[in-house]
Amino acid sequence: MMFSSNSRRSGLLAVGALAFSVLLSGCAAPHAGSKMASAPSPAAAAPVEVAVLAFNDFHGNLEPPRQSVGMPDGQGGTAQVPAGGVAWLASALDSLRAKHPNSLTVAAGDLISASPLASSLFLDEPSVEALSRIGLDYAAVGNHEFDRGTRELLRMQTGGCEKLTLREPCQLERFAGARYHYLAASTLTASGAPLFPASAVRTFGSGAAQVKVGVIGLTLRGTPMLVNPAGIADVTFADEADTINAEVPKLKAQGADAIVVLIHQGGKQAGAPDPNGCGGFIGDIQPILARMSPAVDVVVSGHTHADYICEMPTSDPARRVLLTSAGLYGKELTEITLTIDPAAHRVTARSARNLIVQSQPFTSAKGLVALSPLVPAYAPRADIAAYVQRYVDASKAFATRPVGKLSGPAERGEAPAGSTGGPLAHLIADAQLAATRSAGAQIAFMNPYGVRAALVPAADGTVTFGDIYLVQPFGNALVTETLTGAEIKAVLEQGFDANGPEQVLAPSAGFVFRYDRRQPVGSRITAITLNGKPLDPAASYRVTMNGFLALGGDGFTVFKAGRDAVTGPTDIEAFEGLFRSNALVEVPHDARTIDAGG
């Protein structure tokens, strides 16, 4: 299923008509014996340059997320640059559009859900509207777009105020729906048709200087592992490479000179942070690219929250594809430049770079992150800032309410420690254990990638609801179930298997395990104790986790085998409860997960 669309911004389509000249015959007399002078051939049309401006994993971060982007400082070290905020993103896009008369703005999924309060309290309606206002054209559908089910996702596109969740829609204004287009080639309804159009074609220029860019959008096949199955019972998710390869000839038949894929799947690079690097790249996107048609010119990716610019192999060893990702939360923006030959109908040159959307300084768990002279600083676009402020003001009653005191900053862990969740993941596990003792809980586990931000209290230790909501914006109900010791070991092993990125589950206090990556998959957990005693493989234990994990989320499918499940409070209620029951919450620093391999 496909459609064609012209730009909504009048300046972007009109300017694509690059001038070309036709040689005129001179006034000299014709050669003797000739009946007439031969007509000259028209000159070939000049190449057309088209910019694809891309981002991914915005997650409703209307305000600067109080996070930074690491980059080389030019002296062998790493500089941290404060970045993000949709008003700053708008200014960065405007500056690039001024540079590129022909441009297309795209995103690779997870634009909404798992969002801060100013967006999530309002069902992410303000994020959809803000992204529409800054000129987003096309977006792939990520797994988080399905968090509230397919019907609510359809409402995000078409608008309206039908109540499809527990929260009220249209609280501040009538929701008009996205003015950008979702593309979902691999998300199929019962009829076999895509939930949203599979692809689109955008035309730039006219006459002999006209070029067409085809865009395919799709999500990852593993989406059912990442969302509530009840919300997606009416759709299935097809193989990514097969879907792309089937769509390419359809776009070529429409005259596409260049093909761009937007896919919510990705990878990560190793080593020191470099937004424009590709060192030691690895990820689930690789086998998709290896089977993908070499006719694809660019793949804009996401999901892993990483930044990279890579040239990757495709199904044709002689042709590589440009692969990009712009981190997360609108902190970066990828500028992709395509030079297209309108006569040969192909891309003759391409390049890409990730730009950091530097915004405003903030205080992290490690101290002040100041503005950096290494990259430009953008001013927030006034109209977008004013729109966001309406929703920030409306959420303040929730955001500024104090919930308790914390002994100091609790870090979530940055790469490579991000796979453990740091002290903050352990604190969350402690909170969940305390909240479910009445269901018999003896152990609680937190998935590190579910910890979204560090928890930094005010100078006097005060923590607000807005602070803890930034950490856990999901509202997942807690589930307490019975597992044997052998099943607990098996679920810990799943954090080190070959299915998806590594995650070292963060346990509650009293539970300690050792792991060794040098051992074979399935045998990497080398020791487990509970309250100082070895875990008995045959004994039964009551274990708490969030509902996402209970459904097998993040690949921890052993949790689905749990018995005698009891549903408890939400994760955010449990976290707030920990603060309410303690005059001062201490940040845990005990060793609960031990890398035996060094």
N, C-alpha and C positions, 0 to 999 in steps of 0.2 A: 504494500500500500504506500503510495507516494503522493506528494503534492508539490506544486511550485508556488513560490511566493516572491513578491517584490518587497523591497525595503520599506519600512514605515517611515524612515527618516528621508525626507525628500532630497536632501543633499547627497545621500550615499549612492543612489542609483544614477542620478543625472551625471555625476562626475566621472562615471566609469568610461565615458565615451572619449577615449584618447584619440587625438587628431591624427589623421593620416593624410598624406598628400598624394595627389595624382599628377604625374608629369604631363604638362601641356605641350602640344606640338608647336614647334617654332614657326616663324614666318618665312624661312628660307624657301626658295623655289624648289620644286621637286626635281629629282635627278632626271637627266635626259633619258627618254625612252620609257620612263615610268608613267603609269596612268595616274597614280596618286601616291602621296607620302604614306608610309605604313604608320598605323596608330601605335603610340608607345604603350608599353605595359604598365599597369598601375603598380606603385611601390608596395611591397609587403607591409602589412599592418605591423606597427610596433608591438613589442611584448606588453602585456597588461599585468600590472602588479596588484595583487589582492592581499590584504592583511586579514588574518584570522586571529582575533583577540579572544583568549580562552582563560577560563578558571574552572574550579571544581571544588566540591565539598564545602560549600559556603555555610551550611548548617545554621541559617538564620542569624548570623552574626552581624546584626545591624550596627551595633556599636563596635569600636575597637575592642578586640577580645583580650587585651592585656597579655598579649603574647608577642614573641619576637621571631624573626627569621635569622638563622645563622648563615654567615657568608664569609669567604676569605677576606682577611683584613689587609692583604698585600704585604704582610710582614711575617708570614708563616703561621699566623694565628687565626682566630675566628672572631668576627664582630657580630654582635647581636643588634638587630635593627627592629624597633617597635613598629608594628604594621597592622593593617586591617581597619575595618569600618566601611560601611557601604558608601558613605558620603565621600570618603577619600578614594574608594574604588571608582566612583563616578568621575572624579577629577582625573584619575589616571587614564581611564578610558577616553575621556574627552581629549586629553593631550595626544593620545595615540591616533585618534580619528582625525585630528587636525593634520597629522603627519601623513596619514594614509587616506586619500580620497575614496578608495574602494576598500571597504572593510566589512567584516562579518563578526558578530560577537556570539560566542558559543560557551556552553558549560557541559561538564561531564558528570553531572548527577550529584545527589545528596545536597541539593540547595536548601532543603527544608528538613525539619525534625531534628531531634537532639539539639535543640536550639536554646539560646538564652531566653530569659523571662519576657523581654520586650517583644519577642516574636512568638514564643510557644504559648503564652497565655492567650494569644489571639489566633491560635491554630495556624500560625505562620502566614496569615493573610498579609501582614505588613511586609514580610520578606518578599513574597510574590509580587506585591505592588511595587516595592522599591526596585527590584530587579527589572521589572517592566519599565520603570521610569528611567533607569540608566541605560536602556537600549539593548538588553539581551535579545537575541534573535532565536536561537535554538538551544534546547537542553536535552541531554540524555536523561533517562529516568534512573535514579540510583536506588539502592535497596531501602534507604531511609524514606524515600518518597512513599513507600508502601506501609510505613509504620502504622498509619491510621486506616489502612485498607484501601482497596481500589476505588470504591465509590467516593471517598473523601479526596483521593488523588484526582479523580475526574473533576471534582468540584474545584480543585486548584486551577485546572485549565479553563473550565467553562464559567466559573463564578456562581453566585447565588448564595443564599443563606440557609439552605437546608441543613438541619441539625443531624449529623451523622456520627457524632462522638459525644462524650459526656460534657464537653465544654461548649459554651454558646458561641456560634459564629457571628460575624458582623457586629461586634460589640461597639466599635467606634464609627464604622461607616459600612455601607453596603459593599460587599466584596464583588469586584467586577471580573475576577479571574485573571490568569496570566495573559499578557499580550505577547509573550514569547511562545514558541511552539515546543511542546514536549514531543520527542521522538522515541519510539520504543519498538524497534524492529523485532526483537526477540521475545517480547512479552505478548503471549498469544491468548486470546479469549477462547471460549468453547468452540466457536466457529472456525478457529484457525487463523483469524485475522488479528493483526496487531492491536493492542489496546489503544495506542496512539499511532499516528502515521509512522511508517518505517524510515522514511527519508524525505529529503526536500532538495530542490534545486534553486540556486540563486544566480541571477544573471547580472553581469557587470558590462558596461559599455554598450556599443551598438554597431551595426554594420560589420565591416571586416574586422573591427577591433572588439567584437563582442566575445566574452568568455563566460562559461558557466561553471559554477562550483557545486558539486553534489555533496550532501551531508547525510550520513547515516548515524542514527542514535540507538544505543541499546545498553541494557544493564547486564550484570554478571549472572551467570547461570546459577550460582550458589545462593541467590536471594532467598529461597525458602528456608535456608539455614539461619538467616539473619533477621527475620521478621516473624510476627505472630502468624502461624499458618492459617488461622481462621480468616484473617483479613485478605488473603490472596487465594482463597479456595477456588475462585472463578477464573484464574489465569495459570498458565504454565510458562516456563522459561526455557527457550530453545538454546542449542549450542551456539556460542558466540561466533566462532569462525565460519561455521556453516551458514549462519544468518548473513554475515557480511558478504560472503562469497556469492550468495544468491541475490543480494541486492545490487552488487556492482554492475552486472550487465544491464539491469533496469535503468540505472543512472546513466550509463554510457549510451543507452538507446535514446535517452532524453537529451543527449548532447553534452554531458558533463565533461569538461576538460580537466578538471581536478576533482579528486574525491577525498573528503575528510571524514574520518570516523570519530564519533564521540562515544566512548565506552566507559562504563563505571566498573573498571577493573584496572589494576596497575601493579606496581612493584616498588622497590626502594633501591637506592644506591648505598654503598658502604663507605666508611671513612669519614673524614672531616666534612662538615656541611658545606655544600656548594650548590646553590640553586640551579646552576647551569651545567652541573656535572653529570656523569653517568658511570662513575667508578664502581666496580663490583656489583653491577646491577643484577637484581634477581627479583622474581615475582611471578604471580599467576598469570600475568598478561603474556609472558613469553611463549607458552605453547599455543596460545591463540594467534599471536603474530606469526609463528612458524608455519601455521596452516593457512594464513590469510592470503588473499589475492594480492599479487604484486602491483595491481592497478591502483591500490590505495596509496595516496601520497603522504597523508598525515594521520596519526592517531592521537587524539587528545584523550588522556586517561585520568583516572582518579581512584577513589576508594581507599588507597593506602595512606592518604594524607601526607604524601612525600612530594618532593620537588625534584625534577630531573629533565634533561634534554638529551635524547639518545637517538642514534641511528641503529635500527634493529633489523635483523634478517626476516624475510618473509618466505613464502613457499618457493620463490625463485631465488636461488643463491646469488644471482647477479643483480638483484634489485633489493634495496633496503628501504625501510619506511622511517619517517621522522616521528618519534614518540615523545610526547610532552606531558608534564603534569605540573600544576602550580600550587602544590602544598594544600592548604586548607584555609577556611574562614575568610577568604578574600584578602589574605595577606600578600598574595602574589598574583601576577597577571602575566600570561604568556603572550608575547608578540611573535606571531608566526607570519613570515612574509613569503608569498608564493609568486614567482614570475611565470606567467603562462603565455605560451605561444598560441595566438588565436588561429593561425593557419595550420599548425601541426596538431593543435588540440591536445596539448600536453604541458605539464610543468617542466620548465627548463632549469629552474633554480629554486631553492628553498632554504630558509634559515629560521631559527627560533632563538629566543632568549626569554628568561624569566625575569620580570621586573618586580622588585619589592615595593609594595604599596605602603611606603613609610607614612605614619600618621601622627601619633602623639606619644610622648614618654609615659611610662607607667612603672610601678613598683612591683617587682617579681618576688618570689620566695628568696631570691639571692640578692635583692637590692634594686636600686634604680636602673632602669634600662632607658638611657637617654637617646635623643635623636642622633643619628650618625651622619657625618659629612660624606660618607662613602657613596651614598645614593641620594637622589632627589627627595625632598619632602613635599608632599602634596597638601594643598589646603582643602578642607572639606567643601563639597559643592553645597551652596547655601540652601537650595530648594530641597535637596535630599536630606540634609541635616535637619531642616525644620520638620519634614515629614516624619523622620525617625523619632524626633523629640516628642511628638504627640504620643507615641506608643511607649516611649521610655517614661514619660510623666504618668501615663495611665497605669504603668506597672510598678511605680515607686512604692505604693503602699505594701506590696508584697516584697519587693526587692530590699527595702531598707529596714525591714522589721528585724531586730536583733534576736538571735536564737541561743546565744551562749558565748562562752569564752574558750579560746584555744591557746595552748602554751607557746606556740610559735608557728612559723610557716610549715605547712605540710606539702612536701613535693610529690608530684606524680611520677617523677622519673622521666628524663629525656633520653633520647637514643644514646647508647644502646640499652640503658636502664628502663626505657619506656615499656619493654615487654614484661616488667615485673610490677609496674604500678607504683613503686616506691613506697614510702611510709604512708602516703595517703590511701593507697589501696588496702593496706592493712587496717588503717583506721576505719574505713568503710566496712570491712569484713567484721571488725569488732562490733560496730554499730548494728549490723544485721544479726549477728549472733545474739546480742543483748535483746533485740526486739522480738526474737523468736524462741526464746527460752521456754515460753509457755507451750510451744509445740514440740518440746523435747529436744531442741537443737543442741548439739554438742560441738559442731564445727560449722563455720561459714566460709564460703569462697567468693572472691570478687575477681571478675575478669579485668585485667589491667587496661585493655583498650576501651573499657567502659568508663574510665576515669578521664574526664574531659578537660580539666583545668586544675592547676595547683590551688590550694586553699591558703590564702594569705589573710590573716586577721588584721584588724586595725591596730594602731600603736598600743592601745590598751587591751588588746587581745579579743576585742569584740568581733564576732562572726555574724553576718546577716543571712537572711534567707536567700537573698540574691547570690551571696558567696557560695553557699552550699548547692544552690541550683545550677550554678555554672559548672560545678563538679559533676553533678548527676542530673541531667535534664530529661531523663527518660520517663520517670513515673512508672517503672516496672514494679509489679507486685512481687513480694518475696514468697518463695516456696520452700517449705521444709519437708524433706522426704527421707526415706530409709535407703541406705546403700551399705553393701558389705565393704570390709576393708579392701578386698580385692578390686571391687568396683571403684573405690576411691583412688587406688593406685592407677587403675586403667584410665580414669578421667584425667589424672595428672599427666600421664604419659601422652595423652592427646595434645597437650600443650607443646610437645616436642616432636610430633610426627611430621610427615611431609605434606600434610593438608593445610595449606594456609600459613600465615606468618606465625612465628613462635610466640606463645603466651605462657608465662609462668603464673599460674593461678595464685592469687594472693590469699593466704589463709588467715583465719582469726587467731588470736593469742592462744598459745599452748600447742598449736599444731606446727610441726617443723618437718620439712622434707629436704633431702639432698638430691641433686640431679647431676648427671655427667653426660655431656653431649658426645663424648668419645665412644660411648656405648651404642649398640645397635638400637634402631627405632623400636620402641616397645619395651626396652630394658634400660631406659635412661633415668628412672627414679630408683635410686640406690638405697634409700633409707627413709622411713616415715615414723614419726613418734607423735603421740598425743598425750599431753601432760607428762612428758618424760618417759612414757612407756611405748614400746613398739606397737604399731597398729596391727591388729589381728586380722588377717585376710578373711577368716571365716566369720568374724563377729559382725553384728549389725550396728550401724551408727546413724544418728539423725543429723542430716546435713542441710544447711540453708544456702540458697543461691537466689539470684534474681530470676524473674520469670523468663527472661531472654535465654539465660543459660539452661533453665529447666526444660526448655523446648529444644535443646541441642544447639543453641546459638554459638557462633564463633568456632564451630566444629567440635564442641564438647558433647558429643552425642550420647555418651554413657549416662549423662544426667537424665536422659529420657527413660532410662530403665528403673528410675527410682520408684519406691512403693510407699503407700500410705501418705500421699502428699497432702499437705495442709497449706492453704494460701493465707498469707499474713499481710501486714501493712506494706505500703509502697517503699521503695528504696529511699526516697527523699524523706518520708515520714520516719523511717528508722534512723536516718542520719540526724535529723532534727531532734529525735528522741534522745539520742546519746548526749547531745548538748544540754537538753533540758534536765537530764537526770544527774548531771555532774556540774559542780560549780566551776570547775576548770578541767577541760579535756586535754590530756597529755598526748602529744604526738608520739606514736610508738617508734622505737628505734631498735627493737630486738630483732635478732636474725631468725627469720622464719623460713626463708628459702635460701639454700646454700648451694652455690656452684662448686661441686666437688672437682670439676675439671680445671678450675682456675680461670 
